[in-house]
Amino acid sequence: MYTRDEIEEIYKLAKENNKILRSMRRSARIHAFFKLIFWATILGLPVWAYFNYIQPVLGDVINTLETMQNAGEKLQQINNNPVPIDPNLLNKILPLIENR
């Protein structure tokens, strides 16, 4: 079997080993925490920027485009359905134009 000195040496080595293993585990946990913070920042920053800066501008651009499209449709409707001109009014205007 083992002598008392050998047992004490094994006990000291086991305690030192336990201390090193606990330190390694603590370092791994701290590393995992900061890695989580890093990736949350990397993935969260673009989402935050989109909702705070890009989406409002993009919304305004889309509204402007829709307004322009509606205006174009109205112009096409006016073009397709011209306003009828009263023949009496036309007879009054034509001589004025011809005199110039």
C-alpha positions as CSV (number, residue, x, y, z in Angstrom):
1,M,0.0,0.0,0.0
2,Y,0.9,3.7,0.2
3,T,2.8,5.3,2.9
4,R,1.5,8.3,4.8
5,D,3.8,10.7,2.9
6,E,2.6,9.3,-0.4
7,I,-1.0,9.7,0.6
8,E,-0.4,13.3,1.6
9,E,1.3,14.0,-1.7
10,I,-1.6,12.4,-3.6
11,Y,-4.0,14.6,-1.5
12,K,-2.1,17.8,-2.3
13,L,-2.0,16.9,-6.0
14,A,-5.7,16.2,-5.9
15,K,-6.4,19.5,-4.2
16,E,-4.2,21.4,-6.7
17,N,-5.8,19.5,-9.6
18,N,-9.3,20.4,-8.3
19,K,-8.3,24.1,-8.0
20,I,-7.0,24.1,-11.6
21,L,-10.1,22.4,-12.9
22,R,-12.4,24.9,-11.1
23,S,-10.4,27.7,-12.5
24,M,-10.7,26.2,-16.0
25,R,-14.5,25.8,-15.6
26,R,-14.8,29.4,-14.3
27,S,-12.8,30.7,-17.3
28,A,-15.0,28.6,-19.7
29,R,-18.2,30.1,-18.2
30,I,-16.8,33.7,-18.4
31,H,-15.7,33.0,-22.0
32,A,-19.2,31.6,-22.9
33,F,-20.8,34.7,-21.4
34,F,-18.7,37.2,-23.3
35,K,-19.1,35.1,-26.5
36,L,-22.9,35.3,-26.0
37,I,-22.7,39.1,-25.5
38,F,-20.5,39.4,-28.6
39,W,-22.9,37.5,-30.9
40,A,-26.0,39.2,-29.4
41,T,-24.4,42.5,-30.3
42,I,-23.3,41.4,-33.7
43,L,-26.8,40.1,-34.6
44,G,-28.8,42.7,-32.6
45,L,-27.1,45.8,-33.9
46,P,-28.3,45.5,-37.5
47,V,-31.8,44.8,-36.3
48,W,-31.7,47.8,-34.0
49,A,-30.3,50.0,-36.8
50,Y,-33.0,48.8,-39.2
51,F,-35.9,49.7,-36.9
52,N,-34.5,53.0,-35.8
53,Y,-33.0,54.4,-39.0
54,I,-33.8,52.4,-42.1
55,Q,-37.5,51.5,-41.6
56,P,-38.7,55.1,-41.2
57,V,-36.9,56.3,-44.3
58,L,-38.0,53.3,-46.3
59,G,-41.6,53.9,-45.2
60,D,-41.4,57.5,-46.4
61,V,-40.0,56.3,-49.8
62,I,-42.7,53.7,-50.2
63,N,-45.4,56.3,-49.3
64,T,-44.0,58.7,-51.9
65,L,-43.9,56.0,-54.6
66,E,-47.5,55.1,-53.8
67,T,-48.5,58.7,-54.1
68,M,-46.7,59.1,-57.4
69,Q,-48.4,55.9,-58.7
70,N,-51.8,57.2,-57.6
71,A,-51.2,60.5,-59.3
72,G,-50.2,58.7,-62.5
73,E,-53.3,56.6,-62.4
74,K,-55.4,59.8,-62.0
75,L,-53.7,61.4,-65.0
76,Q,-54.4,58.3,-67.1
77,Q,-58.1,58.5,-66.0
78,I,-58.2,62.2,-67.0
79,N,-56.5,61.3,-70.3
80,N,-59.0,58.5,-71.1
81,N,-62.1,60.5,-70.1
82,P,-61.6,64.1,-71.3
83,V,-63.8,66.8,-70.0
84,P,-66.6,67.6,-72.5
85,I,-66.3,71.2,-73.8
86,D,-69.5,73.2,-74.4
87,P,-69.8,73.9,-78.2
88,N,-70.9,77.5,-77.5
89,L,-67.8,78.1,-75.5
90,L,-65.7,76.6,-78.2
91,N,-67.3,78.9,-80.8
92,K,-66.5,81.9,-78.6
93,I,-62.8,80.9,-78.1
94,L,-62.0,79.9,-81.7
95,P,-62.2,83.4,-83.1
96,L,-60.0,84.7,-80.4
97,I,-57.3,82.2,-81.2
98,E,-57.6,82.7,-85.0
99,N,-57.1,86.5,-84.6
100,R,-53.7,86.1,-83.1
